[in-house]
Every structure is written in C-alpha cells, then in structure tokens.
Amino acid sequence: MKEEELQDMNARIQQFQSAARENIKITRDEVFKPVIDKAKKAISDVAIENNFAYIFDLSNGFVIFYDESTIDILPLVKKKLGIY
C-alpha cells in the first residue's frame, strides 16, 4: 500500500513538473515575442534601406566562407533599435 502511495506521488510530481515546464515555455514565448518581432523588423528595415539581397544568421558559429567585403549589419540594427 505504501509503495502504491509513493508511485502515485511520483506520478503526480512528474505531471506537475511537466505542466510547469509547459507553462514556463508559454510564458517565455509570450515575453520574448515582442522583442524578437521588434528585432526582426529592424533587421528587415536595415536590409531594405541598404538594398541587401540576403541577411545570414551566423550565430551558430558555422561559417563556410568569409569574404572581407562582407558587411556586419549589427551596428546598423543596433542604431535602428536605439541601442548603442
């Protein structure tokens, strides 16, 4: 009987942890969405204003080829967002 109680408590704990993780994910998405949307708009505006055909996200650190004439748009995006 005690073993069944422990198993039941363990199952409830796991359900609680799963629900908490899901709530954290939903809240995080809600909080960060406006920030991400604002950054995407600033990147898009900079691309349009400077007639860029492509913008690559190299945040994963994977670069196959790097040309010296490449333009880092981060300073332009920071300026657009008012971040210096």
N, C-alpha and C positions, 0 to 999 in steps of 0.2 A: 504494500500500500504506500509506504514512504517512497519507494522507488518510482511509483506512478506519479506521485505528487511532484517529485523532483523533475521527472521527464516533462510533466505538464508545465511547471515553472520555467524550465529551459525553453520549451516551445514558445511560451508567452514572451520570454525575454528576446528570443530571436525575432518574433513578429514585431515587437516594439522597436528593436534595432533596425529592422528593415523599413518600417514606417518612418522612423526618424531620419534615416538616410534619404528616403524619397522626399520628405518634407524639406530637408536641407537643400537637396538638389533643386527643387521647385523654387524655394526662396532665393537661392543663389542666382538661378536663371532670371528671376524677376528683378533682382537688384542690379545685375550686370547688364541686362538687355539694353537699357537706355545708354549706358556708357559705350557698349560695343556698337550700337546703332550710330551714335554720335561720331565715333572714330571712323566707322565705315563711310559715313557721309563726308567727313573731312578728307579721307583718302580719295574718294571719288571726285570731290571738288578739285583737289590738287591735280589729279590726273587729267581732268577736263581742262582746267586752266593752263596746264603746261603741255597739252596735246600728247600725253603719254598713251601709247597703244597698250602697254601691259604694265602691271604692277605685280611683282612677285613677293610673296611672304617667305622670307628666308629664316624665320625664327627657329626652325627645326635644325639649323646649322648645316644643312645639306646643300652644298654648292658644287655644281659640276664644273662650271666655268665662270670666271670673273674677269670682266673687261674693265680696264682702267677708266673708260669713258662712262661707266655705269653711274647713275645718279641715285644717291640715297635721299629718298623723299622725306625721311623722318623729320629733319628740320623744317621743311615746308608744312608738314602736317601739324607739328607742334605749334608753329606760328598760327596756322588756321584755327587751332583749338585754343589759342591764347596761352600756351604753355611754353615757358622759355627756359 
